[in-house]
Amino acid sequence: MALIELRGINKTYEMGGEPLRALRDLELDIEAGEYISIMGPSGSGKSTLLYLLSGLEITTSGEIWLEDKPVHSMDEKLITLLRREYIGFVFQDFNLVPNLTFLENILIPAYL
């Protein structure tokens, strides 16, 4: 059993009333201790995949499993707990809290 399993992942957005398919029938297994790279041109679904893996977005269809936990069917509270315990994320944009110092922003997870 893989650490992370994706089965039949699809993600579609609505853009100007038209469907835009970001991911189509994605299947992926990532084993514990394995290092992977997600590479591709702009708009190929890299960020979408990471957002789905972390529960920041939900799939249009398909299943995501993390250590045998069904991320695809978790409510917001369980997904929040899952992110707190299992997922580290470095965003492309910094998502800093503007009224905090740099050090205070870094220490936010320690407060939690």
Residue pairs with C-beta under 8 A, 6 or more apart in sequence:
1 68
2 29
2 30
2 31
2 32
2 65
3 30
3 31
3 32
3 34
3 66
3 67
4 28
4 29
4 30
4 53
4 64
4 65
4 66
5 28
5 29
5 30
5 63
5 64
5 65
6 26
6 27
6 28
6 29
6 53
6 62
6 63
6 64
6 65
7 27
7 62
7 63
7 64
7 65
8 25
8 26
8 27
8 61
8 62
8 63
9 23
9 25
9 26
9 27
9 28
9 49
9 52
9 59
9 61
9 62
9 63
9 64
10 21
10 23
10 24
10 25
10 26
10 59
10 60
10 61
10 62
11 21
11 22
11 23
11 45
11 48
11 52
11 57
11 59
11 60
12 19
12 20
12 21
12 22
12 60
13 19
13 20
13 22
14 20
22 45
22 48
23 45
23 48
23 49
23 52
25 62
26 49
26 62
30 36
38 46
38 49
38 50
39 46
40 46
47 92
48 57
50 89
51 57
52 58
52 59
52 64
53 64
53 66
53 71
53 87
54 83
54 87
54 89
55 71
55 74
55 79
55 80
55 82
55 83
55 87
58 72
59 72
62 72
63 70
63 72
64 70
64 71
64 72
65 71
65 72
66 82
66 86
67 86
69 82
71 79
71 82
74 82
83 89
84 112
96 102
96 105
97 104
97 105
97 108
100 108
